[in-house]
Each structure stands twice: as C-alpha cells, then as structure tokens.
C-alpha cells in the first residue's frame, strides 16, 4: 500500500461510517482566511482556535447526513508531503461518542488533511462547507 492508498483509506473509513449511519455527532469548525495567524493552522491548532463551530448532535436522520454522504463519496484524496494552512475541520464521532476521525480543508479547498495526514483533496467538500457557513464571512 503506498502513501496515497493510506490517505484515501483513512478518508474512506470516515465516508463509509457516514454512509452506514454510524456517525452519531458531527462537529464542523471554521477559521476564516481573513483572520491572519502567525503560523499555519494545523489540525490541532484549528480545533483549538476556530472562530465558528456547528454541532450536529444527532446525525442519524435528516438531510445533513445524506448530503454529507453524497459529498464524501465524490472526494478523492492524494497524499501530500507538507501540511497546508487549514481553515475548515469536520470532526466525526461515533454513536458511542468516541472520535472516529477528522477531515480538514485549506482555504483553497484543494489541500487539507485526513486526521493528521496532509493531503490534496478533489471533490465538492469545500462547497458543502461554505454552504453550511454561508453568510458568516460578512461578519469578519
């Protein structure tokens, strides 16, 4: 298994959990790109320093899970060597409350991370994230 396979496999675990309805809670965090930082936002720093957070406490029903499953199924992940400046985070928790994993996206939507693995992302994840936080960027 090469590095691309590992990063895609880690992503696929999360996508499959959403599709199977195994995700109990979802947290989405965002730090707008207009907010300057001294250094690039890593997964840990983003989760500690976000500006906005939306929590879906029950992912078992509703349109959000279906939309997310569809978006995740379209995403392809490729291993990168360097971590990007991350601005979006989607954190997945199982029905038992334990963290399953996370996907992070840079402001350009093309770079990110799966858990702590730097990646290039292809697909509609950034558009979905922007839709969730639509209108909030006008307050920054």
N, C-alpha and C positions, 0 to 999 in steps of 0.2 A: 504494500500500500504506500503510495507516495504522499507528499505533503498535501497536494490538492485533495486526495481522497480523504485524508484525516479531517480537513476543514469542512469539506462537503458532508462527510459522515456526521460530524458534530452538529451541523446545521440540520441535517435530515432527521436526527433524533428529535429536535425541537419541533420541526414541521410535522412529523408523524404524531407526536404527542398532541398537538393541536387538532389534527385531523381525526384522531381516535377519541377526542373529547377527554383526554387525560389531564388537561390543564385546569386547575381549579381557580387560580388567580393570575392576573397579568398586571404588571406594572410597566408603564411607559414613561420614561424621563426625557427631558429636553433642556438643553442649554443653548439658547440661540447663538448663532455665529456672530451676531453683533456685539456680544459680550466678549471682550478680549480677556485672555488669560496669559499668565507669564510663561506657561509651558503648555504643550499639547495635552488634551484631556484623554487620559487612559480610561479603561473600563472602571477601575476603582475610583479614580478622581471624578468621573462623570456621575457615578452613583452617589458620591458624597457632596457634589457641588451643583446639581441640577437647579434650574430655575423653576421648571414646571414638572408636575407629576400627575399622571392619571392612573387610577387603580380600578381595574375591573375585578371585583371581589368574587363574582360567580361567572365563570366562562362556560358553564355547561349548556346554556341556552342563548339564543339571540343571534342577531345579525353579526355582531363583532367577531365571534368565533368563526363563523362561516366566511366572512370577508378575509380574516387573517389567514385561515387555512388556504384559501384560494391564492392570496398574495404569496405566501410562503412556498406554495407548490411551484410558483413560477421563478423563484430565485435560484440562481446558480452561484456557487461560492468557489473562489480560487485563492489559494494561499499566497500571502504577501510576506515580505521579509521585515517590513517596518510598520509599526503601529501608526495609524493616522490620528489626526486631531478629531476625536469622536464628539458628536453633539447630540445624538439620539441613542437611547437604550431601551430595549424591550426585554424585560426580565420575566421568565416563566416559572411558575410554581405549580407543583403537582396538587392533586386533591388532598393530600396529607399535609400540605403547607410547606413541604421541603422544596428548596430551589432546584429546578431541573436544569436551567442554563439561561443564557442571555445572548442576544444579538445586538450589536452596536453599529451605528452608521455615522460616517463623517458628513459634513455639511454638503459635500458634492454628491452624496448618495452612492458613489462608486467604490468607496473604500469603507472599511469597517472592521469588525471583529466578531468572531463567534467564540463566546466565552472569552478566553484570553489569547486567541489565535488571530493574528492580523490577517485580513482577507480583502479581496476585491469582490464586490457584490454586483451581480447583474440581475435586474428584475424590478418589480414595482414597489419594493419596500419603502423607499423614501416618499413616494407619492401617497402611500397609505398613511405614513406617519404625519406628513404635512396636513392631510385631511383631518386627522384627529385633533391637531393643534391649530386648525385654521382660524385665522384672525388674531391669535395671541401675539404674533410678531409685530403687530402695530403698536403694542404697548412697550416695546423695547427701544 
